[in-house]
Structure formats: structure tokens, C-alpha cells
Amino acid sequence: MADTVLLRIYDIVGGPVWASMDDGQKVFDKITTAFKAGRSVALSFANHKNMISAFLNASVGQLYGGDYEYDFLEKNLAFIDIDEDDLALLRRTIDNAKRYFSNRQAYDQAWRDAVEDDEE
């Protein structure tokens, strides 16, 4: 992919607080639209005040769910304007997504088992 589009999370979400999964889904949708159009993405984290992992799971984590190869994402998705603390949170989100999606059935079963134990 030769052409890169700059996606500013602040503009997509409409403000500096990035805490909802719905807002994360908006970002995810913009990223996948760009990929489908044959474009790479530079995702800007500029101008935020608060960001939580649920937002990152929805916006970036689900990219690792199988529609895209890891190599494709490494080559076509860049993270810019991000400080070290937020980058660490983003990397944890990506690592967790890779682990989850590589063995989704076992993780889902473990969750169901834990919920059943709590209900007893």
C-alpha cells in the first residue's frame, strides 16, 4: 500500500476523552475503511486527556481478530503522536489481542467456566 491516510482519533471521537467501546468502534471502522481502499494508516493519538484499554481493544485490538495478517498490520498501521505510557498500554492491548485471538475458543471457555463458578 503506497498511499497513507492520517487518522486523528481526536477528530473521529470528537474530543479528548477516549473511554467508550463505541468510540473505539468508530476508529476501527475508519481504519478498516482505509485498508479496504488500499491505503495505509497513520493513527494519531494527539490531543487526548484520557484513554482506557476498552477503547484500545475496540479500536485496535480487534484488528488482530483474523481479517488481517500481523505482518500486514505492522507494515500498514503506524501509531504517531503517542507518549511512552500510552504506547506501553497500546502494546499490551495488541499482545493481549494476539493471545486471545490465537486461542479464542479456550479463552471463551475459561470465561464461561469462571462465570459459572461465580454463579454457584
C-alpha positions, 0 to 999 in steps of 0.5 A: 500500500503506497498511499497513507491516510492520517487518522486523528482519533481526536477528530473521529471521537470528537474530543479528548476523552477516549473511554467508550467501546463505541468510540473505539468502534468508530476508529476501527471502522475508519481504519478498516475503511482505509485498508479496504481502499488500499491505503495505509494508516497513520493513527494519531493519538494527539490531543487526548486527556484520557484513554482506557484499554476498552477503547484500545481493544475496540479500536485496535485490538480487534484488528488482530481478530483474523481479517488481517495478517500481523505482518500486514498490520505492522507494515500498514498501521503506524501509531504517531503522536503517542507518549511512552505510557500510552504506547506501553498500554497500546502494546499490551492491548495488541499482545493481549489481542494476539493471545486471545485471538490465537486461542479464542475458543479456550479463552471463551471457555475459561470465561464461561467456566469462571462465570459459572463458578461465580454463579454457584 
